[in-house]
Amino acid sequence: MGYERDGDVYVYDLGQKKETRLTSDATPTAYNGHFDWVYEEEFGQAQAWNWSPDGRHIAYWRLDESAEPVVQFSDFSGHHPDWAQIRIPQPGDSNPR
């Protein structure tokens, strides 16, 4: 089985009960195996990896959103306000590479 965790791609051999990390170059702005919100919305899926038809290989997307501007969202619905900062391109900004 395969999965993405913390921006890196892994496979797990159920027979041997062994995890293998396939990538190790994730950063806070560049990651493997999952889409950011733009591509997730456009492609209709969050998983950015898939097995080859014979199940021997994995193909995955690597996204780098470092060029996107940081936008702050405010949430005043709770007792105390909360703020989240995420990278979201506005019209004219670059999209993730």
N, C-alpha and C positions, 0 to 999 in steps of 0.2 A: 504494500500500500504506500501511497505517497502523500505528502502534505507540505504545507508552508508554515513556518513558525518564525516569528521575529524577523521576517524579511529574507530568510534562507529556505531552501528546498531540501527536504529529507525524504528518504524511503525507509520503510520498516519491513524487514523480512519476518513474516509471521512464523515460519517454520523454525528459523534460527533464533527468533526473539532478539533481533539485532537491528538497531537504528544506524543508518549511514547518512551523514550530512553531505549533500551534493554541492552546496555553495557555502561560502563563508565570507562574502564580501558585502553584506548588507550594511547600510548606514542609516541614520535617521531620515535621509532624503533619497536614498537609492536602495531598491529592494527587488527581490526575485520572487516569482510565483504568485503574487497577488496584484490586482489592479488598484490604482487610486480611485477616488470617487468618480472622476471624469470617465475613465474607460469602463469602470464597472457599470455605470449608467448607460453608456453607449453600446457596450457589448452584451449587457444583461447578465453578467456573471462576475463574481468576485475572484474566482480561481483563475489564475493566469498560467496554468501549466496543464499538461495532459500527457497521457501515455501514448506511445506509438501503437499502431494496430497490433503488432506482435507482442506488446507488453515488455519489450526489452530496453526501451529508451524513454526518456522524458524530455519533452520540449517545454521551455518556459520563457515567459517574458521577463525582462529586467527593465524596470522603470527608474528613471532619475528625475525627480521633481525639484531639484535644487534651484532651478531658474524661475520657478513659480513664486509669486509674491505670497507672503503670509497674511492671512486675514483673521481678525479676532471676532469671535462670536460671543455674544453675551446671553446668559440665561438667567432671567430674573424670576423664574417660576418658583423657586424654593425660598426658604427662610433667609438664606444668604445668597447673594449673586454668585454666579460661576462663569468663568471665561474659558474658552477653548481657542487655541490658535491652530489653524490648519492652512495648508497651501492650496489656494484655489485661483486658477487663472481667470482673469476678467477678459472681456473682448479686447483683442489686441495684444494680450500677454502670450508668452510662449506656453505651449502644452508640455507635459512631461515627455522626456526623450526615452 
